[in-house]
Amino acid sequence: MESGLYIVATPIGNLGDLSPRALAVLAGADLVAAEDTRHTRRLFAHHGIDSRLTAYHEHSDAAAAERLCDRVAAGEAVALVSDAGTPLVSDPGYRLVRLAQDRGLPVIPVPGPCAAITALSAAGLPSDRFRFEGFLPAKAGPRAARLAALADERATLVFYEAPHRVLETLEALLDAFGGAREAVLARELSKAFETIRRAPLGALRDFVAGDADQRRGEIVLLVAGSEAAEPEIDAALGQLARELARDLPAKRVAALLSDFSGVRKNQLYRWLLEQGN
């Protein structure tokens, strides 16, 4: 194998979802850096891989990343895996990738499963635009604030959630977006007890509340984007925006006018770009 830092996606559930290329990379790597070596050993045992393992996770210090990069710089092939899915999606592996890039070392992605994309593919919600939010804050106040900021987002929203918080989070989504907003529970994807349930938020909350099994395992929550009509940019606002754009960047104009017009910054910015500003 060529020397480099290989970012390897691993199965999110079904161990048969490891791609032939990922299998070859993991079997041929000089070292595999894993979020949890015990978890990765089970994957290795299933596929007959005997590559050397070392731990690399959110609590690893900067020196650990340096040591991994030193091995790549010395000509070795080092693979990075998370417990499940694609590394760097809602995990801290980006620090290692940035360090490798800063040192001029090859970073080679080996694509494969990702829980967010897998859930989106089977959700039945619009997928032309989506916004991945990872895990919401665990505390009620910050979580409510984050959701309030997303209430008018028109793209499909994708969240990860811990099983012991899923019902609480559904309650918070219900408060923020209303019971009629369509949502999806995608649980234990590719595993024996997979659940994919699409329903209005009120009904989905009731479904999870009424079945303790739906509060177990790995969970992705998806929420349809807002269908609220965007306010129009009328003639007066448009004229003011054009005048300001003669002397200011479009992003700055959008930010200034959004504060008093009620029109979102992104909408104003897109409109200015369409006008050639």
PEDA-V152097 format. One record per backbone hydrogen bond with DSSP energy under -1.0 kcal/mol. NH is the residue of the N-H (numbers start at 1). CO is the residue of the C=O. If there is no record, write none. Layout:
BEGIN
nh->{NH NH}
co->{CO CO}
END
This chain:
BEGIN
nh->{4 5 6 7 8 9 10 17 18 23 24 25 26 27 28 29 30 31 32 33 34 40 41 42 43 44 45 46 47 49 54 56 60 65 66 67 68 69 70 71 72 73 74 75 76 78 79 80 81 85 89 90 95 97 98 99 100 101 102 103 104 105 108 110 118 119 120 121 131 133 143 144 145 146 147 148 149 153 156 157 158 159 160 161 165 169 170 171 172 173 174 175 176 177 178 183 184 185 186 187 188 191 194 195 197 199 201 202 204 205 206 207 208 209 210 214 215 220 221 222 223 224 226 234 238 239 240 241 242 243 244 245 246 247 248 253 254 255 256 257 258 261 262 268 269 270 271 272 273 274 275 276 277}
co->{76 106 78 108 80 110 85 14 15 19 20 21 22 23 24 25 77 77 52 79 54 36 37 38 39 40 41 42 43 44 32 34 57 61 62 63 64 65 66 67 68 69 70 72 71 4 31 6 33 10 86 88 92 93 94 95 96 97 98 99 101 100 5 7 114 115 116 117 156 158 139 140 141 142 143 144 145 150 129 223 131 221 134 219 162 165 166 167 168 169 170 171 172 173 174 199 222 197 220 195 218 188 191 187 185 183 181 179 200 201 202 203 204 205 206 211 212 186 159 184 157 182 153 232 234 235 236 237 238 239 240 241 243 244 244 249 250 251 252 253 254 257 258 264 265 266 267 268 269 270 271 273 272}
END
